[in-house]
């Protein structure tokens, strides 16, 4: 899959994840939040908690589970990006966490299988963000 199609596929996965989150009672407050450290796919609130969500969209888990695909470097960059978001919006005092959502889209045009991993990882190098 080339870059254009990969991005389109990833965006479709993010939309499916957003729909799922809304059905679960989350409120999405930002999409594709970009910083110099990278992008946070979705930012939502779960009650009073701010949730930074990495969405992994795949056709299968043949190349590893979504959580396995969030490596140490991605965790470090996500932590820095989350801190930038919290600072920018004056939310440093709020409880926060990192979740991962897996969207597996079968080839047979069935609805995607969505798995939500809450508290998927801790903040890296900055201690707790709350």
Rosetta blueprint (number, residue, H / E / L):
1 X L
2 X L
3 X H
4 X H
5 X H
6 X H
7 X H
8 X H
9 X H
10 X H
11 X H
12 X H
13 X H
14 X H
15 X H
16 X H
17 X H
18 X H
19 X H
20 X H
21 X H
22 X H
23 X H
24 X L
25 X L
26 X L
27 X E
28 X E
29 X E
30 X E
31 X E
32 X E
33 X E
34 X E
35 X E
36 X L
37 X L
38 X E
39 X E
40 X E
41 X E
42 X E
43 X E
44 X E
45 X E
46 X E
47 X L
48 X L
49 X E
50 X E
51 X E
52 X E
53 X E
54 X E
55 X E
56 X E
57 X E
58 X E
59 X L
60 X L
61 X L
62 X L
63 X L
64 X L
65 X L
66 X H
67 X H
68 X H
69 X H
70 X L
71 X L
72 X H
73 X H
74 X H
75 X H
76 X H
77 X H
78 X H
79 X H
80 X H
81 X H
82 X H
83 X H
84 X H
85 X H
86 X H
87 X H
88 X H
89 X L
90 X L
91 X L
92 X L
93 X L
94 X L
95 X L
96 X E
97 X E
98 X E
99 X E
100 X E
101 X E
102 X E
103 X E
104 X E
105 X L
106 X L
107 X L
108 X L
109 X L
110 X L
111 X L
112 X L
113 X E
114 X E
115 X E
116 X E
117 X E
118 X E
119 X E
120 X E
121 X E
122 X L
123 X L
124 X L
125 X L
126 X L
127 X L
128 X L
129 X L
130 X L
